[in-house]
Amino acid sequence: MTMNAAVVADAEPGTVAALFRALGEPARLTIVRHLFTGEHRVRDLTDHLGLAQSTVSAHLSCLRECGLVVVRAEGRSSLYRLADPAGLRGLLAAAEDALATTGAAVARCPSVPEPRAAS
């Protein structure tokens, strides 16, 4: 596998790591994947994920603060959608390609901490 040095060199490593941390929590990643289907209210996401409303709201807040999700008001509801669906789709596709190469080694890696349980 070859890496495009120009692409890798453009981004600050700390910023790239922050992006992966934002997407590295399983519930947030599940929210992102669900938002590929379009805009959703917090209630829609809580029903889909089976998590408490406060938990989903906290994850959406993180994703919004990171610029990955945008929100708009509609009546008394807030609708959330992905800020850059094409970019996130490409990133997740690249992650799946990398996982196809590494197999289960990433999941077994002792240096990668387990995510905290969602409340």
N, C-alpha and C positions, 0 to 999 in steps of 0.2 A: 504494500500500500504506500503510495506517495502522497505527501502533503503539499499543498499549495502554500509556499512560504509567505507570499504576499498577503494571503488571507489571514494566516496565523499571526503575522507580525503586526497587523493593523489594530488589533484589539488589545487593550490593557489586560494582562492576566488576571488581576484582581476583579475586574469588571466581568470577565468571562466566568470566573469562579462564582461570582454573585448570581449570575444568570442560572448557572447549574444548581446553586443552592435554592434559588426560588423555585425551580422545577423539580428539585430533588426530594421534596416531601410527597409521598404517594397520593395523599388526598388532593394536593394542589395539581399534581400531574393529571389525576382523574378529572378534576374540574376543567383543566385546559382541554383535555380530550373531548369532554362532553360539549364544551363551547365550540368545537369544530362544527357542530350541527346547527349553530346559530345562537341568537340571543336567548338568555334565560334569566328568570328571576331567582332570587336566593331560595325561595320556596321550592321552585322546580329542582334546583340542585340538591337541596336537603332531601327531597323525596327520592331523587335518583341515587344519592350517595348513602342515605341512611345515617347521616350525621346530624348533630344538633345545629340549629340555625346559627348560634353564636360561633361555632367552629367553622362553618362554611363562610360566614361573614368575615371572620379573621383571615381565612385563606384568600378570599377575594380581595380583601384590603391589601394584603401582601402583594398579590399579583398586580393590583392596580398601582400601588406605589412603585413597583418595578417597571411599570409601563407595558406590561404584557396583556392587560385587560383594561378595557374602557367601560364606562358606565353612562347610561343616560336615563333620565327620569321619564316615566310615562304614567301620568296620573299619580297615584299614591305608590306606585311600584318603581323599582330601579331595575333596569335591564342591563345585563353584563354581556359583553362580547369580546372576542380576541382583538387586540389592537393590530396585529399583523399575522393573520392566519397563514398566509403563504410562507412567511419566514419561519414560523413555529412548525409548520408541517415539514419543511425542509430540515429543520434541526432535529425533530423527532425521527424523521426517516433516516437521517445520518446516524442517530443513536442506535436505531434498530439494526442498521448495517454493521455498526461497530460490535453490537451484541452478537450478531450472527458470526462474527469472527472470533470473539472472545469466549463465546459459549457461556457457561454458568460461572466462569472464573470471577466475574465482577460480583455476583451475588455471594460468593464464598469468601471474598477478599476480607481478611481480618482487619485491614487498615481502614476500611470504609465502615463508619459507625451505622448501626441499625437506626432507622427512623423511629422517633418517639411515637407511641400509640396516640391516635387521634381521640379526642374527648367528645 
